[in-house]
Amino acid sequence: MGTKLNDYLQDDGRPKTAASAARREAFGRAYTLAADLIELRQKLGLTQQELAARTGIAQSEISRIERGAIHPTDTTWARLAAALGAEVRIVQRPEPASAQAAG
């Protein structure tokens, strides 16, 4: 059975420093955005090529975004969201269970 991303990010065997924790958190956020993009694109029945035609963003760039290989600009996210009938916004996340248990 494969390893889930969250399992890997939580226990990858490397020393846990503040810098590495920040990198893992940033990667997790970027991965979540990419996964949301893929899910919505597929839900709408669009290929990467069709999304590229709607946005003017190269299909190869959309592929790299979906793989988490690049970090798109805010403008790129806005163009993708508009083409999918979605929006980009900031939403407060719930506290992790570990923080709730400590408080």
N, C-alpha and C positions, 0 to 999 in steps of 0.2 A: 504494500500500500504506500502511496506517495506521501510526502511530508507536506502539510498545509503551510501556507506562507506565514500565518501567525505563529505556528509552532516553531518554525525556523527562526523568525525574528526574535522570539522570546528566549530561545535556547539554542544558539548556533555554535556554542562551544568557545567563542572568543571572549576575551576579557571585556567586562562591561564598564566603559568609561563614559563620561558625560558626552563627549564628542561622538562616540559610536552610537550611543542611545539617540542622539539628535539625528544622526544619519539614518538610523533604522526607522525613526518616526517619520522623517521626510520621505523615505522610500515607501513606507506604508501608505501615506497620504497619496502620493503619486500613483501607486498601484491601484488604490481604491478608485481614483478618478478615471484611470485607464479602464478598469473593469466596468465602471458605470457607463463609460462611452461605448464599449463593446456591447454591453447588454442592451442599451437603448438602440444602438444602430441595428442590432440583430432583431430586436423586438419590432422595429419598423420595417424589417425586411430589406434593409439596404446593404449593399456590398460596400467595401472600402472605395471602389471605383465610383459608385454612385454618390457617396458622401463627398468624395473629392470633386466631382462635377458640381455639386450643390454649393460647395464652399470656396472653390478655387485653390484649395490646399492640395498639394500633390498626394497621390495615393501612397507613395512611399513614405511620406512624412506621417500620414495617418497611421500607417503600419508601425512606424517607429514609436509613435505616441502610444498606441495600443499595447506594444510590447514593453513600454516603460524605458525605452532606449534613449529617449530625449524628453526634455522638460519644456513643453510648449509655453509660449507667452500668454498673458491674459487675453490679448487680442485674438490669438488662435483659439483659445478655449471658447471665447465669446462667439466666434464664427462657427465653430462646431456646434455649440449649443443652439444657436439660432437656426441652423440648417436642420437640426433634429427636433425643433419645436420645444426646446428646453431652455433653461436658464442656469447661469452660474451664480451661486450665492454662497455666503458664509453662514454656516449653521453651527450653533454651539453643540458640541458632542457631549454625550453623557459621561459622567466620571467613570473611569475604569473600576471594576469590581474591587480590585485591591485597595484603591483609594477610599472607597466607601466603607470597606471593612475596617480600615485603620482609623477612620474618623468616628 
